[in-house]
Amino acid sequence: MWRASLITLFPAMFPGPLGQSLAGRALGEGVWSCDTLDLRGFGLGRHAQVDDTPFGGGAGMVMRPDVIDAACTAADPGGRPLIYLTPRGQPLTQALVRDLAAGPGVVVLCGRYEGVDQRVLEARGMLEISVGDYVLSGGEPAALVLLDACIRLLPGVMGGTDSAREESFADGLLEYPLYTRPAEWNGRPVPPVLLSGNHGDVARWRAEQAARATRERRPDLWKMHAGSAGGALAPTAQAH
């Protein structure tokens, strides 16, 4: 079982949408588990304080290292990576998702306020991850993104392995455009090659379209893809 533990001030946010659809079915079947630790239960004093004013001044509050450390101990990672979701972290990529999904699970710290005291992040060796270049009100929505990306890769969650192999980022490229019935809609026909029945031509067209979309929409990904191929572009990537 792939185990997800969430350290959060809002445990009622989990499993949230992950209790539905494929992830929810897998949760019910015991493919993965979800447990939460209410950070307020480790708070100090009569008001269960979990934060304090920042040294050096500045706006907002900072989550205390002693409170976070106590919660991490109670979470008992047991060989699972301890993750802190923060805009300062390394970008969440499909490669990282695959690595996390292949392990025993994760313990995720959902921050609030201005952030977490740096000392406990360093002392615990937390893996800092960002889900994008934007700021959320807390780590819980980011945790749902991280978990969803991992859970769908667990054995038995998705209906077929071909879907995972051909979707965006599986080979460093964006996915090719998709079409279904009707063959013509509002004067817009499906590309003829997809109706040809020639699987080789279809495969080549899809590869060309994936390369084109990546090159035009995500030049950063295209640069990495071209670099991983030894600096040379694949022949199919030239076609439009």
SVG drawing of the C-alpha trace seen along z (x, -y; Angstrom):
<svg xmlns="http://www.w3.org/2000/svg" viewBox="-22 -44 47 47">
<polyline fill="none" stroke="black" stroke-width="0.4" points="0.0,0.0 1.3,-3.5 0.8,-5.6 0.2,-9.4 0.3,-11.3 -0.6,-14.9 0.5,-17.3 -2.0,-20.2 -4.1,-22.7 -7.1,-21.7 -7.4,-17.8 -10.9,-18.0 -9.5,-19.0 -8.4,-15.4 -8.9,-13.2 -11.2,-15.8 -11.4,-15.3 -9.0,-12.3 -11.9,-10.4 -13.6,-10.4 -13.1,-8.8 -10.1,-6.6 -8.2,-7.8 -11.2,-7.3 -11.8,-3.8 -8.1,-2.9 -8.4,-4.3 -11.4,-2.1 -9.6,0.9 -6.5,0.3 -4.1,-0.6 -3.2,-3.7 -4.1,-5.2 -4.5,-8.7 -4.1,-9.8 -3.9,-13.3 -2.2,-14.9 -3.9,-18.0 -1.0,-20.4 -3.0,-22.3 -2.7,-19.2 1.0,-19.9 0.5,-23.6 1.7,-25.3 -0.1,-26.8 -3.8,-27.4 -4.4,-28.6 -2.4,-25.7 -0.1,-28.2 1.7,-26.9 3.3,-30.2 5.1,-33.3 6.4,-36.6 9.5,-36.5 12.9,-37.4 14.1,-40.5 10.6,-41.9 8.3,-41.8 4.7,-41.0 2.9,-37.8 3.7,-34.9 6.1,-31.9 5.4,-28.4 7.4,-27.3 10.2,-24.7 9.4,-22.9 5.8,-22.5 6.6,-21.2 9.3,-18.9 6.9,-17.3 4.3,-16.7 7.0,-15.2 8.0,-12.8 4.4,-11.7 3.9,-11.2 6.6,-8.5 7.9,-8.7 9.2,-5.2 11.5,-5.6 9.0,-7.8 10.3,-11.2 9.2,-14.2 8.0,-16.9 7.4,-20.6 5.3,-22.3 6.7,-25.8 7.2,-28.2 10.9,-28.0 11.1,-24.3 12.2,-22.4 9.6,-22.2 7.3,-19.2 8.0,-17.2 6.7,-14.0 10.1,-12.4 9.9,-13.3 6.3,-12.1 7.4,-8.7 10.1,-8.4 7.7,-9.3 5.0,-6.9 7.6,-4.1 8.4,-4.5 6.4,-3.5 4.6,-6.9 5.0,-10.4 4.7,-12.6 3.6,-16.1 3.8,-19.2 1.2,-21.7 2.5,-25.2 0.4,-28.2 1.1,-31.9 4.4,-33.2 6.1,-29.8 8.1,-27.5 11.2,-28.1 14.2,-27.2 15.9,-25.3 13.4,-22.5 13.4,-22.1 17.2,-21.6 17.2,-19.5 14.6,-17.1 16.1,-17.1 12.8,-18.0 12.4,-17.7 11.0,-21.1 8.7,-21.0 6.8,-23.7 3.8,-22.9 4.2,-26.2 5.3,-29.7 2.4,-31.2 1.4,-31.6 -1.5,-29.7 -3.1,-30.4 -1.7,-27.2 0.0,-23.9 -3.2,-21.8 -4.2,-22.5 -0.6,-21.8 -0.7,-18.6 -3.8,-17.4 -2.0,-18.1 1.1,-16.2 -0.9,-13.2 -3.1,-13.0 -0.1,-13.0 1.4,-10.1 -1.7,-8.0 -2.7,-7.7 0.7,-6.0 0.2,-3.3 -0.3,0.2 -4.0,0.9 -5.2,-2.7 -5.4,-3.6 -7.2,-1.3 -4.3,-0.8 -0.6,-1.5 -0.8,-3.0 -2.5,-6.1 0.3,-6.8 2.9,-6.2 1.4,-8.5 0.3,-11.5 2.1,-14.8 5.6,-14.7 5.8,-10.9 8.7,-11.2 9.6,-14.9 7.0,-16.2 3.5,-17.6 0.8,-15.3 -0.5,-15.4 -4.0,-16.8 -6.9,-14.5 -10.1,-14.0 -13.3,-11.8 -16.7,-11.6 -18.2,-13.3 -15.7,-13.3 -16.8,-16.8 -18.0,-19.3 -19.1,-22.9 -17.3,-22.8 -14.1,-21.5 -13.0,-18.0 -10.7,-15.5 -7.3,-15.4 -7.6,-12.8 -4.6,-10.8 -6.5,-9.8 -9.2,-8.2 -6.8,-6.5 -6.4,-3.3 -2.6,-3.4 -1.1,-3.0 2.3,-3.9 1.2,-7.2 -0.9,-7.9 2.1,-7.3 4.3,-9.6 1.6,-12.3 1.2,-12.2 5.0,-12.3 5.2,-15.4 2.3,-17.1 3.7,-16.4 7.1,-17.9 5.4,-20.9 3.2,-21.6 6.2,-21.4 8.4,-23.5 5.8,-26.3 4.2,-26.2 7.0,-25.1 10.4,-26.0 12.0,-25.2 10.8,-21.6 11.8,-21.4 15.3,-22.6 15.7,-19.8 14.2,-17.2 16.6,-18.2 19.5,-18.2 18.7,-14.7 18.8,-13.5 22.4,-14.7 21.6,-18.1 20.0,-16.7 16.3,-17.0 14.4,-13.9 13.5,-13.8 9.7,-13.7 10.1,-16.8 10.8,-18.9 7.4,-18.4 4.4,-20.7"/>
</svg>
